[in-house]
Amino acid sequence: MERLILVVTSRDEVGYGIARELRRRLLDQSAIVEPVYCDSDARERLAAIAFNLVVTQIDISAHENTAIDCGEQLGLGLLKWLQLENRLNVPGILLAPHIDPVLMSSLVSLPRTNLVCECNGFHESLVRAARNSLTGNNETGEEYLKVVITLDAARNSWSYELKGEGFDLLKPGPLEINREDFLDLARRSRNVPLLQSAWQAEFRKVGESIMRQIFLNNVKFYGQFMNALSYVANDMARIKIWFRITSNLHAIALEAIIPDDINEEFWMLKTPIYRRLEEHPCSRAPLFASQGGGGNAKVNCLIIDANTSGLAKDLVDRNSQPVVLQELPNASNECSTIENYLTDNKVKFGLARILRVSKAEVGQHKFSEFLFNILDGDSWDLVHYVGHSFYDELQKKGYLFFPSEKDGDIPEKVEISAIGPHLNRTRLLYVSSCLSSEEQFNASLAQCDIPAAIGFRWDVDDERATEYAIQFYCELFDCKEKSLLHAFAKTRKFIHDKYIDDRIWAAAVLMVQSS
């Protein structure tokens, strides 16, 4: 079956080369490439013939004998005329000498248009984008673009790597970032939950600032990123963004990244975005670290019901006030709901042991000692903790809390560093707790050699927290190709669509400490 491609370019060697490369390298697609050299001729041909693909430079002549006016961007106008005004379902490729925020905003309304930057070696990206457009190859499930962004504020060192998974691509390079402006995002991120109904507006502004400082202000990186998208057919679901950061940047809501366009949505609703604290790398692999990583191995699940309340001994908050742990009315319900859900689907999900530890099972024993014996007695791949956590800024220590031996006594507090050795076979820790992803607490959690951990950066509604966890485990286990990263991203999207005004969808954070 012949594929008709209309190519609209300038009359020079670059323009001629575009048509020549497409014709030469798309022989296996039975492609017929028809070049024209002005906007009016292109519209005439499109009105007469049903083309399968339109490739156009952004700057083209209006008519055969007129000069090119770079400010008019007639190539972009041609694609808008084709896809919006005439509602023709014809994919397009726009070639531009450089990429800027205004151009990116213009393409939001053209989802069937791929953008290719005319930098050195752009023919490879162009041919790949054309091939994907002609074949409709948007969901192979085999190729992913991994974007690794390393942010080290302590050494004022910033860099990136674009890596292909399933295809050959490796493009590293430095980033230029204003350290003071970037550190200020930590303060702004902490203030988001204090803004009540205005939290989403500020969260979006934080994301726009992250987008600007990392992507838009680094033109070379952004151009390489946009070109690399052609490897995955411009499909954001086939991108992974991994922030490797120092602990003093952990407070920044990096997941909020979003283009500065009212019609755009947060990237974290389309693609997995996760982070690693560079000070504490882990050598063990997380649970279902890669697509299809489940195999036939059975998974052991431990649920810790640490429902407790009362005065936290010898601890004070930032205002030098005693720390009082509030009652968690839904904590035990969350644990029993998760236990029942996993048990009901044990065979379907490929689970082995499912055990819940609570005050009822522990009795009058010391909770931590009972729990540590359980942890040491088997390989618990997944540990789900529900309870209180706290980071003592004076002592620089993180704590989890457990019910006391005797009813009415103060809760038992245990340093994170004491818990870590007992989690040495755990591959995913899910901490459902207030401030469980606050930067200092998570930094202390990372010291425990945990491959992956999920927590929440802000207080969240108890009932919604239960629903969030159930949805996550559904996405994690109830699919053919098990993937921690994509289960996390899909859960966020599901909860966002259902509770768009509730900040829980924005609060979840995934740390992956292994390489």
Secondary structure, 3 states (H helix, E strand, C coil): CCEEEEEECCCCHHHHHHHHHHHHHCHHHCEEEEEECEHHHHHHHHHHCCCCEEEEECCCECCCCCCCCCCCCHHHHHHHHHHHHCCCCCCEEEEECCCCHHHHHHHHHCCCEEEEECCCCHHHHHHHHHHHHHHCCCCCCCCEEEEEEEEECCCCEEEEEEEEECCCCEEEEECCCCHHHHHHHHHHHHHHHHHHHHHHHHHHHHHHHHHHHHHHCCHHHHHHHHHHHHHHCCCHHHEEEEEEECHHHCCCCHHHCCCCCCCCCCHHHCCCEEEEECCCCECCCCCCCCCCCCCCCCEEEEEEECCCCEEEEEEECCCCCEEEECCCCCHHHHHHHHHHHHHHCHHHHCEEEEEEECHHHHCCCCHHHHHHHHHHCCCCCEEEEECCEEEECCCCEEEEEECCCCCCCCCEEEEHHHHHHHHCCCCEEEEECCCCCCHHHHHHHHCCCCCEEEEECCCCCHHHHHHHHHHHHHHHHCCCCCCHHHHHHHHHHHHHHHCCCCCHHHHEEEEECEC
